[in-house]
Amino acid sequence: MSGLHRLSKIMRNKGYDFSVCEPVEIWPFLWCAIHCEHFKAGVISDLLAWGLRIEDPNNYLSIKHMQTIRPKFMPVFKSIIDEMREGERRNAEREAANIAQALAEAGLTQDDTPKPRRRM
């Protein structure tokens, strides 16, 4: 997993756009991450923040698949889900910042702070 992270970081720094890739299927992705001996915190959230998309992201905790996870893997599984949510949160923050910046550059934002009243 750390090798994948390093390779992905190099690709990103060289300008690779992960958002043009096909979405990753959620359960094979999770299964590989759960069984990885060298799972490192932050890898999955970085990949998601860099633009990797996961198919059906709202179905992480599907009942059908939760029954196949052994109890000993549950803590790892939950940490992976937390990382995926963190990556999505970072994407949403970046997108909101991009929208705010584009609006500001276009002059479409308004200053809503109240102005002090002048006394005569």
C-alpha positions as a Python dict, from the first residue, in 0.01 Angstrom:
ca = {
    (1, 'M'): (0, 0, 0),
    (2, 'S'): (283, 241, 74),
    (3, 'G'): (435, 166, -267),
    (4, 'L'): (104, 252, -431),
    (5, 'H'): (93, 574, -230),
    (6, 'R'): (445, 676, -333),
    (7, 'L'): (381, 593, -699),
    (8, 'S'): (51, 782, -696),
    (9, 'K'): (217, 1083, -532),
    (10, 'I'): (486, 1089, -803),
    (11, 'M'): (220, 1062, -1074),
    (12, 'R'): (20, 1344, -917),
    (13, 'N'): (327, 1566, -887),
    (14, 'K'): (403, 1503, -1254),
    (15, 'G'): (53, 1623, -1346),
    (16, 'Y'): (-148, 1299, -1377),
    (17, 'D'): (-523, 1357, -1343),
    (18, 'F'): (-677, 1072, -1144),
    (19, 'S'): (-1028, 1202, -1208),
    (20, 'V'): (-1014, 1077, -1570),
    (21, 'C'): (-972, 714, -1455),
    (22, 'E'): (-1258, 468, -1436),
    (23, 'P'): (-1410, 451, -1087),
    (24, 'V'): (-1270, 179, -861),
    (25, 'E'): (-1519, -88, -753),
    (26, 'I'): (-1575, -46, -381),
    (27, 'W'): (-1564, -401, -245),
    (28, 'P'): (-1253, -534, -426),
    (29, 'F'): (-1080, -209, -327),
    (30, 'L'): (-1179, -249, 39),
    (31, 'W'): (-1094, -619, 40),
    (32, 'C'): (-741, -548, -89),
    (33, 'A'): (-692, -269, 165),
    (34, 'I'): (-816, -487, 452),
    (35, 'H'): (-576, -770, 365),
    (36, 'C'): (-278, -543, 305),
    (37, 'E'): (-11, -607, 565),
    (38, 'H'): (136, -258, 540),
    (39, 'F'): (-181, -50, 550),
    (40, 'K'): (-88, 309, 631),
    (41, 'A'): (-325, 576, 756),
    (42, 'G'): (-377, 856, 508),
    (43, 'V'): (-317, 661, 186),
    (44, 'I'): (-679, 618, 86),
    (45, 'S'): (-785, 971, 179),
    (46, 'D'): (-493, 1106, -26),
    (47, 'L'): (-592, 898, -329),
    (48, 'L'): (-950, 1020, -302),
    (49, 'A'): (-842, 1380, -252),
    (50, 'W'): (-625, 1353, -564),
    (51, 'G'): (-931, 1259, -769),
    (52, 'L'): (-960, 880, -757),
    (53, 'R'): (-1329, 792, -772),
    (54, 'I'): (-1494, 497, -604),
    (55, 'E'): (-1803, 336, -751),
    (56, 'D'): (-2113, 359, -533),
    (57, 'P'): (-1954, 563, -251),
    (58, 'N'): (-2278, 579, -53),
    (59, 'N'): (-2291, 202, -12),
    (60, 'Y'): (-1981, 153, 209),
    (61, 'L'): (-2166, -13, 488),
    (62, 'S'): (-2404, -225, 282),
    (63, 'I'): (-2565, -502, 488),
    (64, 'K'): (-2494, -760, 215),
    (65, 'H'): (-2119, -701, 231),
    (66, 'M'): (-2091, -632, 603),
    (67, 'Q'): (-2186, -995, 668),
    (68, 'T'): (-1879, -1114, 474),
    (69, 'I'): (-1633, -912, 685),
    (70, 'R'): (-1484, -1116, 966),
    (71, 'P'): (-1500, -951, 1310),
    (72, 'K'): (-1120, -939, 1333),
    (73, 'F'): (-1110, -717, 1022),
    (74, 'M'): (-1383, -482, 1143),
    (75, 'P'): (-1150, -222, 1307),
    (76, 'V'): (-939, -203, 990),
    (77, 'F'): (-1251, -184, 776),
    (78, 'K'): (-1393, 99, 985),
    (79, 'S'): (-1065, 294, 969),
    (80, 'I'): (-1065, 255, 589),
    (81, 'I'): (-1424, 383, 572),
    (82, 'D'): (-1323, 681, 791),
    (83, 'E'): (-1036, 754, 555),
    (84, 'M'): (-1265, 736, 254),
    (85, 'R'): (-1501, 983, 415),
    (86, 'E'): (-1205, 1211, 499),
    (87, 'G'): (-1096, 1202, 135),
    (88, 'E'): (-1446, 1292, 21),
    (89, 'R'): (-1458, 1576, 276),
    (90, 'R'): (-1128, 1712, 143),
    (91, 'N'): (-1264, 1694, -213),
    (92, 'A'): (-1578, 1883, -110),
    (93, 'E'): (-1371, 2152, 67),
    (94, 'R'): (-1145, 2194, -235),
    (95, 'E'): (-1443, 2216, -469),
    (96, 'A'): (-1612, 2476, -247),
    (97, 'A'): (-1289, 2680, -234),
    (98, 'N'): (-1258, 2663, -614),
    (99, 'I'): (-1617, 2781, -657),
    (100, 'A'): (-1568, 3067, -408),
    (101, 'Q'): (-1248, 3174, -582),
    (102, 'A'): (-1412, 3164, -926),
    (103, 'L'): (-1703, 3374, -798),
    (104, 'A'): (-1465, 3624, -640),
    (105, 'E'): (-1259, 3651, -958),
    (106, 'A'): (-1576, 3709, -1159),
    (107, 'G'): (-1686, 3979, -914),
    (108, 'L'): (-2002, 3792, -823),
    (109, 'T'): (-1950, 3788, -448),
    (110, 'Q'): (-2094, 4046, -217),
    (111, 'D'): (-1959, 4171, 108),
    (112, 'D'): (-2237, 4098, 359),
    (113, 'T'): (-2068, 4257, 658),
    (114, 'P'): (-2272, 4543, 802),
    (115, 'K'): (-2129, 4888, 738),
    (116, 'P'): (-2091, 5125, 1034),
    (117, 'R'): (-2347, 5405, 1033),
    (118, 'R'): (-2221, 5758, 1002),
    (119, 'R'): (-2337, 6014, 1253),
    (120, 'M'): (-2417, 6358, 1151),
}
